[in-house]
Structures are given as structure tokens and as C-alpha cells.
Amino acid sequence: MLNKVIAAALRNRAVVIVAALIVGVYGLWTASRMPIDVLPDLNRPVVTIMTEAPGMVPEDVELLVTYPIEQVMNGATGVYRVRSASGTGLSVVYVEFEWGTDIYRDRQIVAEKLQLAQPNLPPDVVPFMAPISSIMGQIQLVGFQSKNGETDPTKLRLIIDRDIKPRIFSLSGIAQIVTIGGAPTELQVVIDTDKLRTFDVTLPEVERAVRDANVNVAGGYLNIGAKGPLVTVPGLINHGDELAKAVVRPDVTRPVRVSDVAEVVLGPAAIRTGDAGIDGHPGVVMVISKQPGVDTVELTRRVSAELQRIQEDLPDDVVIIDDVFQQAAFIHRAIDNVFDAVRDGGILVVIILFLFLLNLRTTLITLTAIPLSVACAALVFEAFGLSINTMTLGGLAVAIGTLVDDAIVDVENVFRRLHENARSATPRSAISVVFRASSEVRKQVMYGTMLVTVVYLPLFFLGGIEGRLFAPIGLAY
């Protein structure tokens, strides 16, 4: 079988060379477009359920919110494990599914189960599913700071939430953006208890008035011939003065308004969930997370480009620091280290080959195995959905060493047989000599390579996250 392959290659030398060039060019072009990451995809399908329960202590959150949700999720189809964390006013439940399941189908299953849990939860407590994210999802931390302190962190937070986050979310591949620092701006109704007693008004009445004052009311439609325009009574609050005029208790002579018993102010949220500083100065940090399977390097490049455009629209004293943390920087460093090792190894191979063979032509022929093997590996990566990462590059580096070793054995034997044939009294044709010389060592080379390949087979039988981490090494080899 091997002899037939060698003979066919020698008979169709031009076809083999052209095919190798096509595969090499296409493979290297494919490699340049492949996603780059630090590690392989380690994401077990996980659906995160978050529930806000304001005012509840962790014990009550666990008993009244977390436990009912866990109970219904444990019986869901394909669920591997359910774990949770309960804090002050917040419940987080992680529903882990088996490897290889469709995350969108998993979210549909969780959504159906949440409907069963809702009747067992306290009033006004509604769980929701967090966006799809990755185990290596936090790709970038972006800092916002005022150079002269003119724009305080609260104003920065308002600018980010109102203007910047929507523009970043418009980029495909963004899963979640979390803002840390400053404080969300809100309309606050500061109650004066003395005035409550004066006007004989209760706190629930004020709460109801504030809630009812911020809603649009549908008024049906008008029957005008063939048309039926809708009637809407607008009631959404645009500024604090409108809320202050809301009626708490109607009265024929003088209605009691919110402004009579409270003061409406615009200010930072009373409860702050975090603070941020950049180089020792107050600021706001935006944490950007990606969706699973998205190219980290490419997405970071697009986010940074968008931030540069956003910088032009910000106040003069506000600066954007887009490299507080970038996962892409670690990816570039890790990949560059592997490429440096492969480059240095290739240089050493060239030097050693030339010193031992003392023939530049033979050395160059041997080295063609490196770009051709890399190109073929890129095509395999694309077929199996692999990315360029430290694991696949590590397996590729070992494989290149084996391929060069095999090429040296083959080329050196052909080189030696051609010299012997040149000194022979009855020399044979060069094609015949090359065929016999390559056939002499081909089986031994193949058996040796297969033995090394067998060493990597156990990697494919690893389960869980270990298999996801190390199997790409064997596949790349």
C-alpha cells in the first residue's frame, strides 16, 4: 500500500507539488482567520438564575427564594448539578447541564421550570435568567476617570449607563456589561414624618401615590369612521417636579400632594453595591463579558475601536482607560511564547540539518514538512471546531518535531542512495532510486510515528473538564 502511494506520487510529481501548494496556501489562510484563545472551550452548559429580594437577610433568601427554585430545577431534564449562593437580598442559582447539550434548549427547560417555582416565591419576587456567558467570559475591564475631578463618579456612572453601555451592547458577541463604582442616579422621595402626622397621611399611601404616578394608562380607542386611533393617558415621570405634584389623598378643598409630606430629590442610590478606583483615584470600571464561542481577540479589538469613537463624544475631562485588564493581552503573550519556541526550534533544526547533511537543497526539502504540516493542521482544526490556543499549539509543536524527524530519515536515506547510485558502474534512474530508498525506511518511520501517536490516545478518554483541556493536544498531534 505504501509503495503504491510513493510510486503514484513520483509518477505525478507536478500534481503533488501543485496540490501541496494549494493546501499550504489555503491552510495558512485558514489559520490566519481562526479564533485565538488562551485555553480550549471549557464551558459546561450553565444557566444562571438571579432573584432580587430587597430587604431579606441571607437566611430568609435561602429558605424562601433559593430552596423553592432548587427543588424544581433538580428534576429538570439533563441537569447535572444545581448549586446556589444566597446573600443579602439576592439569590443566585447555577443549573449545570451535561456536556454537549444545547445551551438554548437548556435555557428553555429552565424557563419552563421557573414557571412552576413562581407560585412558591414571596410576592413581588421574580427570578430571571442571566445572559449566556463563558467561564473565561470577562474579556476586558474599562476604566473611566475625570482628569480634573469636574465629573464625579456619580455623573460618570450616569453617562456610562445612558450613553456608553448601549453602544457597546450593539457589538455582536457581548453577553453582559457590569458597571462598578459611582452610584446609579435615581429620584428619591425623602419623607418628613412630622408632615405625615400633620396631614394624617400614612406611608403606604405615599408609596401607592408614587407608584401610580409613574405609569401610562390605556384609554381604549376612538371610533372615527374607518379609523380607530388609540387613546393613551401619558403618566411617566420625566423629572422630579412632576412626581412632587402627584396626589396622595384627593380632597375637594385641597388635595394632599407628595410635595406636602416629602421632598423629591435627584441623587445617588442610597445602597451602593461597589466602588472603584483607578491608579488611586476615584472612577468607574465597566466589566465586559463575552458570549461563549466568540473570538476574544477580535471582540476586544472591536470594543477598543468603539471606545475610541466614544471618547470623541465625552466631556473634555473624561478619559477612557481601555487596558485596565484585557484578556487578549494574556492570549497574545501566551501564543507569542509558543510561536517563539517553535521559531527557535525551527532555526536549530535548520542549523543541525545543514551541519549533518552539508547540503542546502536537502535541508530545504526537509523543512517543507513544517509549513505543510501547519497548514494541514489548520484545516483539521477548522473541521473539528478547534481554536488556536496553548494546548493545540503545544500538540502541534510536538507533532512538527516528529514530522521533521521522519522527513530527515527519509531524505537522508534518499540522499545517500543517490550518491551510491552516482558512483555505481551501472546507475539506475533517479526516480527508481528515490522509490527504493523511500520504500526502505517508510514502514519503520510509519510504525515509529504510530507508536508515538498511541501515547496520546488516553487523552481522548479523559472526562469532564480534564478531557476538554487536554484532548486538543492529542487531536492537534
PyMOL commands that set and color helices and strands:
alter all, ss='L'
color gray80, all
select helices_A, chain A and resi 2-11+13-33+58-73+103-120+153-169+193-199+203-212+240-244+258-261+296-311+327-357+360-367+369-384+390-423+430-455+457-461+464-476
alter helices_A, ss='H'
color red, helices_A
select strands_A, chain A and resi 46-52+79-87+90-97+128-129+138-146+174-180+185-191+217-221+230-233+247-249+256-257+262-268+277-278+281-282+284-290+318-326
alter strands_A, ss='S'
color yellow, strands_A
deselect
rebuild
show_as cartoon
